[in-house]
Amino acid sequence: MNSKWARRLLLISLSIFLFWIIFGTVGTFLSNQFKAILELVLPAQIEPTSFLTFVLSIFTNGIIPVIIILLGFLPQIFLIFLSLELIKTSHLFLAFGCTTMAIGAGDNQNGRDIILMSFIPCGAKLPIILTFTAMLNLHFLIIFFIYAYCIGLGHAFRGKAPKKNCDSCNACKDNAFTNTLQFLKRITGPILIFAPILYILNQLGVLYHITNVISPLFAPIGLGHPYLIIAILFGFLGKELTLATLVTLTLPPLSTATQVSLLLFIILSPPCINALFAIKDRSLRGKIFFLTFIAAYITSFVIYWLFVLL
């Protein structure tokens, strides 16, 4: 067998094994145990019956649930970063951690690389992937094929520009521990700032009015509910905010078709605003936003209606 194809086969086999560890019994068990510990040590939710209890509820009802959900996935997130240490062969693998970091890692990256990295689900999307994996009871192979689909789209759209190696990729020196700490650092600010704001706006009943204008755009893919739209919009600021928004607003029960549509749309949705601004070429910046949004919308539309009709 050609050595090039042998390496590819080895990489695919290793990736499937790692997905089994991360999204299968081992990773799920570790995350469930860690969540149970967080629920024991963190304050329980309270019913806001007065101004004082309302202020306290901003913390116990608006922030604590988000912390439990997001931090509960730390064991699996650490396993993902640890796995990347085993298979990381170029700066492109950094996009699995943070698209912004990956784009800014080297000065010699071309448009071909950047488009591909923009389609790779970043670490900030992992909590939403892990949440819906558990809710939908998805097999780890389905998650593997979703990742493969995203990477395949990136290859399809990145064009025929010559590939360049990353000669100045200092970020490649990061390890699983430091990447996990960076993940914690990225989610701390959004949780402390936006979770209370969302909780207060929800209690005041004003969120429905914000989304009325654009709800017809998302209705065909099953995401016309105001809370889902708010989660998607906040996700453009930072993908960590997507799950934080859903947890803070306490969504009503969603159909399987809607859950799958939301999962696919978030995975394929455009990179956060920081990643887009990390791209110096403005024309490429707009192209990436358009390509990823259209890919996310079409994929969610097709899968959503397959679930509805079948």
Summary of the structure (lengths in Angstrom):
residues: 310
radius of gyration: 19.7
end to end distance: 42.0
largest distance: 72.3
contacts: 994
relative contact order: 0.12
helix: 76%
strand: 0%
